[in-house]
């Protein structure tokens, strides 16, 4: 894979409710595949990731709105940064 500078690589996604981690996904450099049965949370996971990276118009599912915070750890030009947003 050819890597261009500047880079932004997602390392980890965490979603928290009442101080407990309810979703934790690790990512690696390259292609990441999120798979699962119907209604297993694939789209909700991607919604949380997009929101954590700054997206605004998220079509939240009712259960997702019960969560408190989204944390996304990214590597930005080789430096790790954690982004946090309140749901």
C-alpha positions as CSV (number, residue, x, y, z in Angstrom):
1,X,0.0,0.0,0.0
2,X,1.3,3.4,-0.9
3,X,1.2,5.9,2.0
4,X,1.0,9.6,1.3
5,X,1.8,12.4,3.7
6,X,0.0,13.7,5.6
7,X,-1.6,10.6,7.0
8,X,-4.5,9.9,9.4
9,X,-4.8,6.3,10.5
10,X,-7.6,5.2,12.9
11,X,-6.2,2.9,15.6
12,X,-9.1,2.4,18.0
13,X,-12.7,3.3,18.5
14,X,-14.3,3.2,22.0
15,X,-17.8,4.1,23.0
16,X,-18.6,4.7,26.7
17,X,-21.9,4.7,28.7
18,X,-22.0,5.5,32.4
19,X,-18.2,5.0,32.6
20,X,-18.3,1.5,31.0
21,X,-16.9,0.7,27.6
22,X,-19.8,-0.7,25.5
23,X,-17.9,-0.8,22.2
24,X,-14.2,-1.3,21.5
25,X,-12.8,-1.9,18.1
26,X,-9.2,-1.9,17.1
27,X,-8.1,-1.1,13.5
28,X,-4.9,-1.8,11.6
29,X,-3.2,-0.1,8.7
30,X,-4.7,-1.1,5.4
31,X,-8.2,-2.5,4.7
32,X,-10.4,-3.2,7.7
33,X,-13.5,-5.3,7.2
34,X,-16.5,-5.0,9.6
35,X,-18.7,-8.1,9.3
36,X,-21.6,-9.6,11.2
37,X,-25.1,-10.8,11.0
38,X,-28.0,-8.4,10.2
39,X,-28.7,-6.0,13.0
40,X,-25.4,-6.8,14.8
41,X,-24.2,-3.2,14.9
42,X,-22.0,-2.7,11.8
43,X,-23.7,0.5,10.7
44,X,-23.8,1.8,14.3
45,X,-20.1,1.2,14.6
46,X,-19.4,3.2,11.5
47,X,-21.8,5.9,12.6
48,X,-19.8,6.2,15.9
49,X,-16.5,6.3,14.0
50,X,-17.7,9.0,11.6
51,X,-19.1,11.0,14.5
52,X,-15.8,10.7,16.4
53,X,-13.9,12.0,13.4
54,X,-16.2,15.0,13.1
55,X,-19.3,14.1,11.1
56,X,-22.4,16.0,12.1
57,X,-25.5,14.6,10.4
58,X,-25.6,11.1,11.9
59,X,-28.9,9.2,11.6
60,X,-28.6,7.8,15.2
61,X,-30.4,4.7,16.2
62,X,-32.3,4.9,19.4
63,X,-29.9,2.6,21.3
64,X,-26.9,4.6,20.2
65,X,-28.3,7.8,21.7
66,X,-28.1,6.1,25.1
67,X,-24.3,6.3,25.0
68,X,-22.3,9.1,26.5
69,X,-19.0,9.5,24.7
70,X,-17.0,8.4,21.7
71,X,-13.2,8.1,21.7
72,X,-11.2,7.7,18.5
73,X,-7.5,7.1,18.7
74,X,-5.7,8.1,15.5
75,X,-2.2,8.4,14.3
76,X,-1.7,11.8,12.7
77,X,1.6,11.8,10.7
78,X,2.9,9.2,13.1
79,X,1.8,10.9,16.4
80,X,-1.0,9.3,18.4
81,X,-4.0,11.6,19.3
82,X,-7.2,10.7,21.0
83,X,-10.3,12.5,19.9
84,X,-13.4,12.7,22.2
85,X,-17.0,13.7,21.5
86,X,-20.1,13.7,23.7
87,X,-23.0,11.9,22.0
